[in-house]
Amino acid sequence: MGDKKSISQKFAKAYASYEKAAAIQALSAQMLAAKIADMVKFKERCKILELGCGTGLLTAEIDKIRPPGDYVISDLSPSIITRTAQKFPNRPSLAMDGERVAFPNDTFDLITGNLVAQWFGALENALWRLHDLLKSGGSLALTLLGEDTFIEWRQILAGRGAAFSFPSLGCIRSWMPDIVQLQSIKMHQNFSDGMAFLKHLHDLGAHQSQPGYRPLTVKEMRKALNDLDKRRPISITYDLILLIVTKNEPDRKDRD
């Protein structure tokens, strides 16, 4: 979703404001870590890769539950990974695109990421690549934004020819083998008005457009915000998809 350089720059610029704005992102990290603790069978020493670590919300939660072993944190932005690595010293850290992970197949016991995969340009291919990187019996555990995310705002934009979308449970189910958990969890965040919602996205660094999205003119944006303000108090939906896959190599399907 969107130009990777622009995504990296916007999140890096929002580093200082991110955690104050990231109430739902923090809840998502806690939920994901709890599911991993409940459903993933860790080996005595395991190798973990975290994608899109950002400011370290998920990193801190995984640290509470993981056994000893290598825990590699990564982020698309070199600036972000430099700052976050200072919070979690003495562990490997990489500036790396989660769609182009530079490790051999069968490397990791756990690959995880909190609300990062929706930024992938080719989600199905990326999920398969991450599946390949798992050892047999290893797990891929992700949260990502689902199809009803920001539905209140997206309906208004779609009426002005400015639609954008998020992946559905059905698509992910059709793509992936070895799924042990796939569910949608709806959360809502309240805003005083439309401008407060847009500021929220800006403070997260999450104001990157999808390819093909037609930006609104200033006049169109004012009308769209006015339509959103008519719904005050405004409640905006976050549709969180929880995906856990445990690799069972003999069951792998032919993708060709």
TORTIKOL-9351 format. One line per 3 residues: number of its first residue (from 1); for each residue x, z, y of N, C-alpha, C. Coordinates in nm, 2 decimals, always signed. Atoms other than C-alpha are relative to their C-alpha. Example, Ala and Ser with C-alpha at 12.3 -4.5 7.8 and 13.67 -1.06 7.14 Angstrom:
1	+0.09 +0.00 -0.12 +1.23 +0.78 -0.45 +0.09 +0.00 +0.12; -0.09 +0.00 -0.11 +1.37 +0.71 -0.11 -0.08 +0.08 +0.11;
END
This chain:
1	+0.09 +0.00 -0.12 +0.00 +0.00 +0.00 +0.09 +0.00 +0.12; -0.07 +0.01 -0.12 +0.17 -0.12 +0.31 +0.15 -0.02 -0.01; -0.14 +0.03 -0.01 +0.52 -0.19 +0.42 +0.08 +0.13 -0.03;
4	-0.08 -0.13 +0.04 +0.77 +0.06 +0.26 +0.08 +0.05 +0.11; -0.08 -0.05 -0.11 +0.99 +0.08 +0.56 -0.08 +0.07 +0.10; +0.09 -0.06 -0.10 +0.70 +0.16 +0.79 -0.05 +0.14 -0.06;
7	+0.04 -0.12 +0.06 +0.57 +0.42 +0.54 +0.10 +0.11 +0.01; -0.11 -0.10 -0.01 +0.91 +0.59 +0.52 +0.02 +0.05 +0.14; -0.03 -0.04 -0.13 +0.95 +0.60 +0.89 -0.11 +0.09 +0.05;
10	+0.11 -0.08 -0.05 +0.60 +0.74 +0.96 +0.00 +0.14 -0.06; +0.00 -0.13 +0.06 +0.63 +1.02 +0.71 +0.12 +0.08 +0.05; -0.12 -0.07 -0.05 +0.98 +1.10 +0.83 -0.03 +0.06 +0.14;
13	+0.04 -0.04 -0.14 +0.85 +1.12 +1.19 -0.09 +0.12 +0.00; +0.10 -0.11 +0.01 +0.58 +1.36 +1.08 +0.05 +0.12 -0.08; -0.05 -0.10 +0.09 +0.80 +1.59 +0.88 -0.03 +0.14 +0.06;
16	+0.02 -0.13 -0.06 +0.77 +1.88 +1.13 -0.14 +0.04 +0.01; +0.15 -0.04 -0.01 +0.39 +1.86 +1.16 -0.07 -0.01 -0.13; +0.06 +0.02 +0.12 +0.32 +1.78 +0.80 -0.07 +0.12 -0.07;
19	+0.06 -0.12 +0.07 +0.27 +2.12 +0.64 -0.11 +0.07 +0.07; +0.11 -0.06 -0.07 +0.05 +2.25 +0.91 -0.13 -0.08 -0.02; +0.11 +0.09 +0.01 -0.18 +1.95 +0.86 -0.04 -0.01 -0.15;
22	+0.01 +0.03 +0.14 -0.15 +1.95 +0.48 -0.07 +0.10 -0.09; +0.07 -0.10 +0.08 -0.40 +2.20 +0.36 -0.05 -0.05 -0.14; +0.04 +0.05 +0.13 -0.55 +1.98 +0.09 +0.11 -0.05 -0.08;
25	-0.12 +0.04 +0.07 -0.21 +1.84 +0.00 +0.06 +0.12 -0.07; -0.05 -0.12 +0.07 -0.10 +2.20 -0.07 -0.08 +0.04 -0.11; +0.09 -0.03 +0.11 -0.41 +2.27 -0.28 +0.02 -0.09 -0.12;
28	-0.03 +0.10 +0.10 -0.34 +1.95 -0.47 +0.12 +0.03 -0.08; -0.13 -0.03 +0.07 +0.02 +2.05 -0.54 -0.02 +0.12 -0.09; +0.02 -0.12 +0.08 -0.10 +2.39 -0.67 -0.08 -0.03 -0.12;
31	+0.08 +0.04 +0.12 -0.36 +2.23 -0.89 +0.08 -0.08 -0.10; -0.08 +0.08 +0.09 -0.12 +1.98 -1.03 +0.10 +0.09 -0.08; -0.10 -0.09 +0.07 +0.14 +2.25 -1.11 -0.07 +0.08 -0.11;
34	+0.08 -0.08 +0.10 -0.13 +2.46 -1.28 -0.04 -0.08 -0.12; +0.04 +0.08 +0.11 -0.24 +2.17 -1.49 +0.13 -0.03 -0.09; -0.12 +0.03 +0.08 +0.12 +2.09 -1.59 +0.04 +0.13 -0.08;
37	-0.03 -0.13 +0.08 +0.18 +2.46 -1.69 -0.10 +0.01 -0.12; +0.10 -0.02 +0.11 -0.14 +2.45 -1.90 +0.01 -0.11 -0.11; +0.01 +0.12 +0.09 -0.11 +2.10 -2.06 +0.13 -0.06 -0.05;
40	-0.13 +0.06 +0.03 +0.26 +2.00 -2.07 +0.08 +0.09 -0.08; -0.08 -0.08 +0.08 +0.47 +2.13 -2.35 +0.15 -0.03 +0.03; -0.14 +0.01 -0.04 +0.81 +2.19 -2.20 +0.10 +0.03 -0.12;
43	-0.10 -0.04 +0.09 +1.12 +2.18 -2.41 +0.09 +0.11 +0.05; -0.08 -0.11 -0.04 +1.38 +2.45 -2.40 +0.08 -0.03 +0.13; -0.06 +0.06 -0.12 +1.58 +2.24 -2.15 -0.06 -0.13 +0.02;
46	+0.07 +0.13 -0.03 +1.40 +1.96 -1.98 +0.05 -0.07 +0.12; -0.04 +0.08 -0.12 +1.47 +1.68 -1.74 -0.12 -0.05 +0.07; +0.12 +0.03 -0.08 +1.22 +1.64 -1.46 +0.04 -0.09 +0.12;
49	-0.01 +0.08 -0.12 +1.18 +1.38 -1.19 -0.13 +0.01 +0.08; +0.11 +0.00 -0.09 +0.96 +1.43 -0.89 +0.01 -0.11 +0.10; +0.00 +0.11 -0.09 +0.86 +1.13 -0.69 -0.07 +0.04 +0.13;
52	+0.07 -0.03 -0.13 +0.77 +1.15 -0.31 -0.01 +0.15 +0.02; +0.00 -0.14 -0.01 +0.87 +1.51 -0.28 -0.04 +0.05 +0.14; +0.04 -0.03 -0.14 +0.81 +1.51 +0.10 +0.06 +0.13 +0.04;
55	-0.05 -0.12 -0.05 +0.85 +1.86 +0.24 +0.02 +0.10 -0.11; -0.03 -0.09 +0.11 +0.86 +2.02 -0.10 -0.11 +0.09 -0.05; +0.11 -0.08 +0.04 +0.51 +2.15 -0.15 -0.01 +0.01 -0.16;
58	+0.01 +0.00 +0.14 +0.50 +2.05 -0.52 +0.13 +0.05 -0.06; -0.13 -0.05 +0.05 +0.87 +2.12 -0.57 +0.00 +0.16 -0.02; +0.01 -0.15 +0.01 +0.81 +2.49 -0.49 -0.09 +0.05 -0.11;
61	+0.10 -0.04 +0.11 +0.51 +2.51 -0.73 +0.06 -0.03 -0.14; -0.06 +0.03 +0.13 +0.70 +2.34 -1.02 +0.11 +0.10 -0.03; -0.10 -0.10 +0.02 +0.99 +2.58 -0.97 -0.05 +0.13 -0.06;
64	+0.05 -0.12 +0.06 +0.76 +2.86 -1.06 -0.03 +0.00 -0.15; +0.05 +0.01 +0.14 +0.67 +2.72 -1.40 +0.10 -0.07 -0.09; -0.09 +0.08 +0.08 +0.96 +2.51 -1.52 +0.10 +0.08 -0.08;
67	-0.12 -0.07 +0.07 +1.22 +2.61 -1.78 +0.13 -0.05 +0.06; -0.13 +0.05 -0.04 +1.59 +2.56 -1.72 +0.02 -0.15 -0.03; -0.02 +0.15 +0.03 +1.71 +2.20 -1.70 +0.02 -0.07 +0.13;
70	-0.02 +0.08 -0.12 +1.77 +1.92 -1.45 -0.13 -0.04 +0.06; +0.12 +0.03 -0.08 +1.51 +1.88 -1.18 +0.04 -0.09 +0.11; -0.04 +0.10 -0.10 +1.56 +1.56 -0.98 -0.11 -0.02 +0.10;
73	+0.10 +0.03 -0.10 +1.37 +1.54 -0.65 +0.04 -0.13 +0.07; -0.03 +0.13 -0.07 +1.33 +1.21 -0.47 -0.11 -0.03 +0.10; +0.10 +0.05 -0.10 +1.16 +1.05 -0.17 +0.04 -0.13 +0.05;
76	-0.02 +0.13 -0.05 +1.13 +0.71 -0.03 +0.09 +0.01 +0.13; -0.07 -0.01 -0.13 +1.27 +0.83 +0.31 +0.14 +0.08 -0.02; -0.13 -0.07 +0.00 +1.65 +0.92 +0.33 -0.01 +0.12 +0.09;
79	+0.01 -0.12 -0.09 +1.57 +1.15 +0.62 -0.08 +0.11 -0.06; +0.08 -0.10 +0.06 +1.30 +1.34 +0.43 +0.08 +0.07 -0.11; -0.07 -0.06 +0.11 +1.51 +1.39 +0.12 +0.12 +0.08 +0.04;
82	-0.11 -0.08 -0.05 +1.81 +1.51 +0.32 -0.05 +0.14 +0.05; +0.06 -0.13 -0.05 +1.59 +1.78 +0.49 -0.05 +0.09 -0.11; +0.06 -0.07 +0.11 +1.41 +1.88 +0.18 +0.10 +0.05 -0.10;
85	-0.10 -0.04 +0.09 +1.72 +1.90 -0.03 +0.07 +0.13 +0.05; -0.05 -0.12 -0.06 +1.84 +2.17 +0.21 -0.08 +0.13 -0.04; +0.09 -0.11 +0.04 +1.54 +2.39 +0.11 +0.02 +0.03 -0.15;
88	-0.01 -0.02 +0.14 +1.62 +2.34 -0.26 +0.14 -0.04 -0.04; -0.14 +0.04 +0.02 +2.00 +2.34 -0.29 +0.04 +0.01 -0.15; -0.05 +0.00 +0.14 +2.20 +2.29 -0.61 -0.08 -0.07 -0.10;
91	+0.07 +0.09 +0.10 +1.98 +2.02 -0.76 +0.02 -0.14 +0.05; -0.01 +0.14 -0.04 +2.00 +1.64 -0.77 -0.11 -0.04 +0.09; +0.10 +0.06 -0.09 +1.82 +1.46 -0.49 +0.04 -0.14 +0.04;
94	-0.03 +0.15 -0.02 +1.78 +1.09 -0.43 -0.10 -0.06 +0.10; +0.09 +0.09 -0.08 +1.64 +0.86 -0.16 -0.03 -0.12 -0.09; +0.04 +0.10 +0.11 +1.44 +0.63 -0.40 -0.14 -0.04 +0.01;
97	+0.14 +0.05 +0.01 +1.13 +0.41 -0.41 -0.05 +0.04 -0.14; +0.06 -0.04 +0.13 +0.90 +0.55 -0.68 -0.04 -0.12 -0.09; +0.03 +0.12 +0.08 +0.82 +0.20 -0.79 +0.12 -0.07 -0.05;
100	-0.13 +0.06 +0.05 +1.19 +0.12 -0.85 +0.09 +0.11 -0.04; -0.09 -0.12 +0.04 +1.33 +0.42 -1.03 +0.12 -0.05 -0.07; -0.13 +0.05 +0.05 +1.69 +0.36 -1.11 +0.06 +0.09 -0.11;
103	-0.04 -0.07 +0.12 +1.71 +0.54 -1.45 -0.03 -0.08 -0.12; +0.03 +0.07 +0.12 +1.72 +0.41 -1.80 -0.13 +0.05 -0.06; +0.12 -0.04 +0.07 +1.41 +0.42 -2.02 +0.03 +0.12 -0.09;
106	-0.01 -0.11 +0.09 +1.35 +0.73 -2.23 +0.09 +0.11 +0.06; -0.09 -0.09 -0.07 +1.52 +0.96 -1.97 -0.07 +0.14 +0.02; +0.05 -0.12 -0.05 +1.27 +1.22 -1.86 -0.11 +0.06 -0.09;
109	+0.10 -0.07 +0.07 +1.06 +1.49 -2.02 -0.13 +0.01 +0.08; +0.12 -0.01 -0.09 +0.83 +1.51 -1.71 +0.03 -0.08 +0.12; +0.00 +0.07 -0.13 +0.77 +1.27 -1.42 -0.12 +0.04 +0.07;
112	+0.11 -0.05 -0.07 +0.55 +1.41 -1.15 +0.00 -0.04 +0.15; +0.01 +0.03 -0.15 +0.43 +1.35 -0.79 -0.14 +0.03 +0.05; +0.12 -0.04 -0.06 +0.17 +1.48 -0.56 -0.04 -0.09 +0.11;
115	+0.06 +0.09 -0.10 -0.04 +1.23 -0.37 +0.10 -0.10 +0.06; -0.10 +0.11 -0.04 +0.23 +0.96 -0.37 -0.04 -0.13 -0.06; +0.02 +0.13 +0.07 +0.12 +0.69 -0.62 -0.09 -0.09 +0.07;
118	+0.09 +0.09 -0.07 -0.16 +0.56 -0.39 +0.08 -0.09 +0.10; -0.08 +0.08 -0.09 +0.12 +0.42 -0.17 +0.08 -0.11 -0.07; -0.07 +0.11 +0.08 +0.26 +0.20 -0.45 -0.07 -0.13 +0.03;
121	+0.05 +0.13 -0.03 +0.22 -0.17 -0.38 -0.06 -0.06 -0.13; +0.05 +0.05 +0.12 +0.16 -0.25 -0.75 -0.02 +0.11 -0.10; +0.02 -0.13 +0.06 +0.01 +0.06 -0.90 +0.01 -0.01 -0.15;
124	+0.00 +0.01 +0.15 -0.05 -0.06 -1.26 +0.15 -0.02 -0.05; -0.14 +0.02 +0.04 +0.31 -0.19 -1.29 +0.08 +0.12 +0.01; -0.08 -0.12 -0.03 +0.45 +0.12 -1.14 -0.03 +0.11 -0.11;
127	+0.03 -0.10 +0.11 +0.26 +0.35 -1.39 +0.06 -0.04 -0.13; -0.07 +0.04 +0.13 +0.39 +0.14 -1.68 +0.15 +0.03 +0.00; -0.14 -0.02 -0.01 +0.74 +0.16 -1.55 +0.03 +0.15 -0.02;
130	-0.02 -0.14 +0.01 +0.71 +0.54 -1.52 -0.02 +0.05 -0.15; +0.02 -0.02 +0.14 +0.57 +0.55 -1.87 +0.12 -0.03 -0.08; -0.13 +0.04 +0.08 +0.88 +0.37 -2.00 +0.11 +0.10 +0.02;
133	-0.10 -0.09 -0.03 +1.10 +0.62 -1.83 -0.01 +0.14 -0.08; +0.02 -0.13 +0.07 +0.95 +0.91 -2.04 +0.07 -0.01 -0.14; -0.04 -0.01 +0.14 +1.11 +1.03 -2.36 -0.13 +0.01 -0.08;
136	+0.12 -0.02 +0.09 +0.87 +1.03 -2.66 -0.04 +0.14 +0.01; +0.05 -0.13 -0.02 +0.65 +1.32 -2.61 +0.00 +0.05 +0.14; -0.01 -0.03 -0.14 +0.73 +1.33 -2.24 -0.13 -0.03 +0.07;
139	+0.13 +0.01 -0.08 +0.45 +1.35 -1.97 +0.02 -0.05 +0.14; +0.01 +0.05 -0.13 +0.36 +1.17 -1.66 -0.12 +0.08 +0.06; +0.10 -0.09 -0.06 +0.16 +1.41 -1.43 -0.01 -0.03 +0.15;
142	+0.01 +0.04 -0.14 +0.03 +1.28 -1.10 -0.13 +0.04 +0.06; +0.13 +0.01 -0.08 -0.23 +1.33 -0.83 +0.01 -0.12 +0.09; +0.00 +0.11 -0.09 -0.33 +1.04 -0.62 -0.14 -0.01 +0.06;
145	+0.13 +0.01 -0.07 -0.61 +0.95 -0.38 -0.08 -0.11 -0.07; +0.10 +0.08 +0.07 -0.92 +0.80 -0.54 -0.09 -0.07 +0.09; +0.09 +0.10 -0.07 -1.19 +0.55 -0.45 -0.09 +0.06 +0.11;
148	+0.09 -0.05 -0.10 -1.41 +0.79 -0.25 +0.07 +0.07 +0.11; -0.07 -0.07 -0.10 -1.13 +0.92 -0.03 -0.04 -0.07 +0.14; +0.04 +0.04 -0.13 -1.23 +0.90 +0.34 -0.12 -0.09 +0.01;
151	+0.11 +0.09 +0.01 -1.55 +0.73 +0.24 -0.09 +0.00 +0.13; +0.08 -0.01 -0.13 -1.73 +0.85 +0.56 +0.06 -0.10 +0.11; -0.07 +0.08 -0.10 -1.47 +0.67 +0.78 +0.01 -0.14 -0.05;
154	-0.02 +0.14 +0.06 -1.42 +0.37 +0.55 -0.13 -0.08 +0.01; +0.13 +0.07 -0.02 -1.80 +0.29 +0.56 -0.02 -0.06 +0.14; +0.01 +0.04 -0.14 -1.79 +0.27 +0.93 +0.10 -0.12 +0.03;
157	-0.10 +0.11 -0.02 -1.47 +0.05 +0.93 -0.05 -0.13 -0.07; +0.04 +0.12 +0.08 -1.61 -0.18 +0.66 -0.11 -0.08 +0.07; +0.10 +0.06 -0.07 -1.91 -0.25 +0.88 +0.05 -0.09 +0.12;
160	-0.07 +0.07 -0.10 -1.66 -0.39 +1.13 +0.10 -0.09 -0.05; -0.09 +0.09 +0.07 -1.47 -0.60 +0.88 +0.14 +0.05 -0.01; -0.14 -0.06 +0.01 -1.18 -0.36 +0.85 +0.00 +0.10 -0.12;
163	+0.01 -0.08 +0.12 -1.22 -0.24 +0.49 +0.14 +0.03 -0.06; -0.11 -0.02 +0.09 -0.96 -0.07 +0.28 -0.04 +0.09 -0.11; +0.05 -0.06 +0.12 -0.97 +0.09 -0.06 +0.11 +0.08 -0.07;
166	-0.09 -0.08 +0.08 -0.81 +0.33 -0.31 -0.04 -0.02 -0.15; +0.02 +0.03 +0.14 -0.78 +0.31 -0.69 -0.11 +0.08 -0.06; +0.11 -0.07 +0.06 -1.07 +0.41 -0.92 +0.05 +0.05 -0.14;
169	-0.03 -0.05 +0.13 -1.07 +0.61 -1.24 -0.01 -0.11 -0.11; +0.02 +0.10 +0.10 -1.20 +0.31 -1.43 +0.12 -0.09 -0.01; -0.12 +0.09 +0.01 -0.90 +0.09 -1.33 +0.12 +0.08 -0.07;
172	-0.11 -0.07 +0.06 -0.65 +0.36 -1.42 -0.02 +0.02 -0.15; +0.04 -0.01 +0.14 -0.83 +0.42 -1.75 +0.03 -0.13 -0.08; -0.02 +0.13 +0.07 -0.81 +0.05 -1.84 +0.15 -0.04 +0.00;
175	-0.14 +0.04 +0.00 -0.44 +0.03 -1.75 +0.09 +0.08 -0.10; -0.10 -0.09 +0.06 -0.28 +0.33 -1.92 -0.04 +0.04 -0.14; +0.02 -0.06 +0.13 -0.24 +0.44 -2.28 +0.03 +0.15 +0.01;
178	-0.05 -0.13 +0.02 -0.18 +0.80 -2.40 -0.06 +0.10 +0.11; +0.06 -0.09 -0.10 -0.41 +0.96 -2.13 -0.05 +0.13 -0.07; +0.05 -0.13 +0.05 -0.47 +1.33 -2.20 -0.09 +0.07 +0.10;
181	+0.09 -0.05 -0.10 -0.64 +1.41 -1.87 -0.01 -0.10 +0.11; +0.03 +0.09 -0.11 -0.80 +1.18 -1.61 -0.13 +0.05 +0.06; +0.12 -0.05 -0.07 -1.05 +1.33 -1.36 +0.01 -0.01 +0.15;
184	+0.01 +0.00 -0.14 -1.17 +1.32 -1.01 -0.04 +0.13 +0.05; +0.04 -0.13 -0.07 -1.18 +1.63 -0.79 -0.02 -0.03 +0.14; +0.04 +0.02 -0.14 -1.36 +1.61 -0.46 +0.03 +0.12 +0.08;
187	-0.02 -0.11 -0.10 -1.24 +1.82 -0.17 -0.05 -0.06 +0.14; +0.04 +0.04 -0.13 -1.36 +1.81 +0.19 +0.07 +0.08 +0.11; -0.06 -0.06 -0.11 -1.20 +1.88 +0.52 -0.08 -0.03 +0.12;
190	+0.08 +0.01 -0.12 -1.39 +1.94 +0.84 +0.08 -0.02 +0.13; -0.07 +0.03 -0.12 -1.30 +1.81 +1.18 -0.10 +0.01 +0.12; +0.08 -0.02 -0.12 -1.44 +1.87 +1.53 -0.06 -0.13 +0.05;
193	+0.04 +0.13 -0.04 -1.46 +1.50 +1.60 +0.09 -0.11 -0.06; -0.08 +0.11 +0.06 -1.32 +1.16 +1.51 +0.14 +0.00 +0.04; -0.14 +0.00 -0.04 -1.01 +1.19 +1.72 +0.08 +0.11 -0.07;
196	-0.07 -0.11 +0.08 -0.93 +1.52 +1.54 +0.04 -0.05 -0.14; -0.03 +0.06 +0.13 -0.95 +1.33 +1.21 +0.12 -0.10 +0.01; -0.11 +0.10 -0.02 -0.72 +1.05 +1.34 +0.13 +0.08 +0.02;
199	-0.12 -0.08 -0.03 -0.47 +1.31 +1.47 +0.05 +0.07 -0.13; -0.03 -0.06 +0.13 -0.48 +1.48 +1.12 +0.08 -0.11 -0.08; -0.07 +0.10 +0.08 -0.37 +1.15 +0.96 +0.14 -0.03 +0.07;
202	-0.13 +0.02 -0.07 -0.10 +1.10 +1.23 +0.10 +0.12 -0.03; -0.08 -0.12 +0.02 +0.03 +1.46 +1.18 +0.06 +0.00 -0.15; -0.05 +0.02 +0.14 +0.06 +1.38 +0.80 +0.10 -0.11 -0.01;
205	-0.07 +0.12 +0.02 +0.23 +1.05 +0.86 -0.07 -0.10 -0.08; +0.08 +0.08 +0.10 -0.05 +0.89 +0.66 -0.09 -0.10 +0.08; +0.08 +0.10 -0.08 -0.16 +0.63 +0.92 +0.05 -0.14 -0.02;
208	-0.05 +0.14 +0.03 -0.02 +0.32 +0.75 -0.11 -0.08 -0.05; +0.11 +0.09 +0.04 -0.25 +0.02 +0.71 +0.04 -0.07 -0.13; -0.02 +0.08 +0.12 -0.29 -0.16 +0.38 +0.02 -0.15 +0.04;
211	-0.02 +0.15 -0.03 -0.18 -0.53 +0.36 -0.14 -0.06 +0.01; +0.13 +0.07 -0.02 -0.46 -0.75 +0.48 -0.10 +0.07 +0.09; +0.10 -0.07 -0.09 -0.63 -0.48 +0.69 +0.01 -0.05 +0.14;
214	+0.01 +0.06 -0.14 -0.75 -0.61 +1.02 -0.01 +0.12 +0.10; +0.01 -0.11 -0.09 -0.67 -0.35 +1.29 -0.11 -0.02 +0.10; +0.11 +0.00 -0.09 -0.96 -0.27 +1.52 +0.06 -0.02 +0.14;
217	-0.04 +0.00 -0.14 -0.94 -0.36 +1.89 -0.03 +0.14 +0.06; +0.03 -0.12 -0.06 -0.95 -0.07 +2.13 -0.15 +0.03 +0.02; +0.14 -0.02 -0.01 -1.31 -0.13 +2.20 -0.07 +0.03 -0.13;
220	+0.06 -0.02 +0.13 -1.40 -0.15 +1.83 +0.03 +0.14 -0.05; -0.04 -0.13 +0.05 -1.21 +0.17 +1.76 -0.08 +0.11 +0.08; +0.08 -0.09 -0.08 -1.40 +0.35 +2.04 -0.14 +0.01 -0.06;
223	+0.13 +0.00 +0.06 -1.73 +0.24 +1.89 +0.00 +0.06 -0.14; -0.01 -0.06 +0.13 -1.62 +0.34 +1.54 +0.01 +0.15 +0.01; -0.01 -0.14 -0.02 -1.52 +0.68 +1.66 -0.13 +0.06 +0.04;
226	+0.13 -0.05 -0.05 -1.85 +0.72 +1.84 -0.10 +0.01 -0.12; +0.09 -0.01 +0.12 -2.03 +0.64 +1.51 +0.04 +0.12 -0.09; -0.04 -0.11 +0.08 -1.82 +0.90 +1.33 -0.04 +0.13 +0.07;
229	+0.04 -0.12 -0.07 -1.89 +1.16 +1.60 -0.15 +0.03 -0.01; +0.14 -0.02 +0.02 -2.26 +1.11 +1.55 -0.03 +0.09 -0.12; +0.01 -0.08 +0.12 -2.21 +1.29 +1.21 +0.05 +0.14 +0.02;
232	-0.05 -0.13 -0.02 -2.07 +1.60 +1.37 -0.10 +0.11 -0.04; -0.15 -0.02 +0.03 -1.97 +1.84 +1.23 +0.04 -0.09 -0.11; -0.05 +0.10 +0.08 -1.76 +1.59 +1.05 +0.07 +0.06 -0.13;
235	-0.06 -0.04 +0.13 -1.68 +1.65 +0.68 +0.06 -0.13 -0.07; -0.07 +0.12 +0.05 -1.42 +1.40 +0.54 +0.04 +0.03 -0.15; -0.02 -0.02 +0.14 -1.39 +1.35 +0.16 +0.15 -0.04 -0.03;
238	-0.12 +0.03 +0.08 -1.06 +1.37 -0.03 -0.04 -0.01 -0.14; +0.03 +0.02 +0.15 -1.11 +1.22 -0.38 +0.13 +0.00 -0.07; -0.12 -0.01 +0.07 -0.82 +1.35 -0.58 -0.01 -0.04 -0.15;
241	-0.01 +0.04 +0.14 -0.74 +1.18 -0.91 +0.11 +0.08 -0.06; -0.11 -0.06 +0.08 -0.55 +1.39 -1.16 +0.02 -0.08 -0.13; -0.04 +0.08 +0.11 -0.37 +1.19 -1.42 +0.11 +0.07 -0.08;
244	-0.11 -0.05 +0.08 -0.17 +1.33 -1.71 +0.00 -0.09 -0.13; -0.03 +0.08 +0.11 -0.02 +1.10 -1.97 +0.11 +0.06 -0.08; -0.11 -0.05 +0.09 +0.19 +1.21 -2.27 +0.03 -0.12 -0.09;
247	-0.04 +0.12 +0.07 +0.39 +0.93 -2.42 +0.01 +0.01 -0.15; +0.00 +0.01 +0.15 +0.33 +0.84 -2.78 +0.04 -0.14 -0.04; -0.06 +0.13 +0.01 +0.56 +0.55 -2.84 -0.06 -0.09 -0.11;
250	+0.06 +0.09 +0.09 +0.40 +0.42 -3.16 -0.13 -0.06 +0.04; +0.13 +0.04 -0.05 +0.07 +0.38 -2.98 +0.01 -0.10 +0.12; -0.01 +0.09 -0.12 +0.21 +0.16 -2.70 -0.06 -0.13 -0.02;
253	+0.07 +0.13 +0.01 +0.01 -0.15 -2.64 +0.09 -0.11 +0.06; -0.07 +0.12 -0.04 +0.14 -0.50 -2.58 -0.05 -0.04 +0.14; +0.05 +0.03 -0.14 +0.13 -0.57 -2.20 +0.02 -0.15 +0.03;
256	-0.04 +0.13 -0.04 +0.24 -0.93 -2.22 -0.11 -0.10 -0.01;
END
